[in-house]
Amino acid sequence: MNDTLSSLNYEKRELRARQWEVLVPAEQVEGVLSLLKPQFRHLMFLTCVDWIEQGEFELVYGLFDWDRGESVLIKTRIPRDNPKFKSLRHIYLPLEVYEREVHEMFGVVFEGNDRQYEPYVLEDWDDIPPLRKDFDPEKYIETHPALANPLHDELILELREGEQL
Amino acid sequence: MREELYSYDLHMGPQHAGIHGNFAYKLKVDGEKIVEVKAVPGYLHRGFEKLMERRQWLNNVALVPRICVPEPDVNEAAYCMAVEQLANIEVPPRAVYIRTIILELARITSYLMMLGGAAAATGVYPVMYWGMGQRDLLLDLFEELTGARIYHIFMIPGGVRRDLPQGWIDKMLRVLDAIEKHIPDYYNMFFENEALVRRMKGLVKITPEQAVEMGITGPNLRATGVPYDLRKVDPYLAYPEVDFEVVTHTDGDALARNWVRFMEVGQSIQIIRQLADKLPKGAVLNKPYPAINWKVPAGSVFVHVESTKGEYGYYIVSDGQSIAPYRAYVRGPSTTHAVIAVEKLCVGLEYADFPVAESSLQICPPDLDK
């Protein structure tokens, strides 16, 4: 394990060979990312997980060390009812686009990223952010009949009978 | 007055802006010079991440290859490897080798199409015609092996669906010989072709520092001179057991990026020959789980593989309770290439060079839009 990484005083867990997850309190993520940046120069991704039952969003920053082939996932939790987080694009430039994606798909507001309000992949979206667990695509189709395919409806209902999902 | 006359908005795309699939750029142009670029993604958004949360673990195997058309197999490999990590499933060595062979064959099919596309952006079409013709031979191999030409759905958690058909390896080696025989023709038509070289030399030059800073991966990164290839740096499948050198070029321009891709075709052929030589005997599938209502133990993992476009990865979360992934995130290489790199680096180009620049970055919108 990388020296900087092993010196971090947070809960760590090995996920697979050469990959760890580190659970960091929200207010310390900026410091941890700045500390890791010189070794983990590549930001693989930023994404979000909606833990609806706990009422929390989990932000996951995936960092990669090109020289040692090690990756670390920095995970932090923020409240679901007021999802705000500081934009960290000054540390990793690609966060500009990843924060935009998370904002659109989960509704997390990244303070300081002026580009997050530009539409990313959705067009004229008029519902709650679609990757939240309480967004129901089937209900969305009901309220947007133009999107439904009438030929499939009956067949789908028939096939769905008894299915657990 | 001059501003009003010369400066205007030019919409490039979403139909064929020099890349596979639909993607648009809004350019602010002064005369012929680009002064601002804004990416407009979303034309290929199909909601895969949400769909995966609503499909069983094994159903998703049939879903994931559709995320990226030119190279679907990396999706299968990364998804299966992530699920295997979570469920702690051991893959038999023969299946590991077969998977690696498939991934390398897929690299060649993808490169033959990409190089053709890159050449066609400058008006040099023969590379594309030849490439597509030879790519078809590889698709025939895939059809015989998996029953499908594009979306193979051949890898499943625990291995591959079936063993290789009799005589398939020999046929494959003959196809590789045929492709290798024509490599000098491709080289002459592409890299000895003044019409093409002049357009690409020095176009969108990227330094290694810029590339790492912008999160650029794959051949686009290696063309700047850094030997970062996930097959070597964070090895997976049978890659630690084969011998190959990472292809790099120091120029960092459009020509260098295509040169790296071109050299990697030959490299893949060498890798497949080594794999075919060493192919172990034995079972190809270890399936200690039920086909339906399978509950994968709780946990999360990120698995990435080297695709022809760059780093391709899956971040999968299981809550241990439900029969579907709790969350599945797809990291497509084009996110940083299409948005960050193009918006920052294509300013100052003439707009006629824009499709050439884009095709040299090999942007593939489906993996960005998902």
Contacts between the chains, C-beta under 8 A, distances in Angstrom:
chain1	res1	chain2	res2	distance
A	15	B	85	7.4
A	15	B	299	7.4
A	15	B	300	6.8
A	15	B	301	4.8
A	15	B	302	7.4
A	16	B	85	5.0
A	16	B	301	5.6
A	16	B	303	7.3
A	18	B	234	6.2
A	19	B	301	7.1
A	19	B	302	6.6
A	21	B	300	7.1
A	41	B	212	5.1
A	41	B	213	7.9
A	42	B	212	6.3
A	42	B	215	6.4
A	42	B	217	7.6
A	43	B	215	5.7
A	44	B	215	7.9
A	44	B	302	7.1
A	44	B	304	6.7
A	44	B	311	6.6
A	44	B	313	6.4
A	44	B	331	6.0
A	45	B	302	7.7
A	45	B	313	7.1
A	45	B	315	6.8
A	45	B	329	6.8
A	45	B	331	4.4
A	47	B	315	6.1
A	47	B	327	8.0
A	47	B	329	4.3
A	49	B	317	5.6
A	49	B	326	7.3
A	49	B	327	4.7
A	50	B	327	7.5
A	60	B	300	8.0
A	60	B	315	6.7
A	60	B	329	8.0
A	62	B	302	5.6
A	62	B	313	7.9
A	62	B	315	6.9
A	62	B	331	7.5
A	64	B	234	7.8
A	66	B	212	7.1
A	66	B	226	7.4
A	66	B	228	4.8
A	66	B	233	6.2
A	67	B	233	7.9
A	69	B	233	4.2
A	69	B	234	4.0
A	69	B	235	7.6
A	70	B	234	7.9
A	71	B	234	7.2
A	71	B	302	6.6
A	71	B	304	7.9
A	73	B	300	7.6
A	73	B	302	6.2
A	73	B	315	7.9
A	92	B	215	7.5
A	93	B	213	5.6
A	93	B	214	5.8
A	93	B	215	7.1
A	93	B	340	6.4
A	94	B	214	6.5
A	94	B	215	3.8
A	94	B	335	7.5
A	94	B	336	5.0
A	94	B	340	5.5
A	96	B	340	6.8
A	97	B	335	6.0
A	97	B	336	7.1
A	97	B	339	4.6
A	97	B	340	5.9
A	98	B	335	7.3
A	101	B	335	7.8
A	105	B	49	7.8
A	119	B	42	7.1
A	120	B	41	6.4
A	120	B	42	6.7
A	121	B	41	5.3
A	121	B	42	3.8
A	121	B	45	4.1
A	121	B	368	7.9
A	121	B	369	5.1
A	121	B	370	7.6
A	122	B	42	6.5
A	122	B	45	6.9
A	123	B	42	6.0
A	130	B	47	7.1
A	130	B	50	6.2
A	131	B	49	6.2
A	131	B	50	6.1
A	135	B	50	7.8
A	137	B	47	7.4
A	137	B	50	6.4
A	137	B	54	7.8
A	164	B	293	7.1
A	164	B	323	6.4
A	165	B	54	5.7
A	165	B	55	7.5
A	165	B	56	7.4
A	165	B	323	7.3
A	165	B	324	6.3
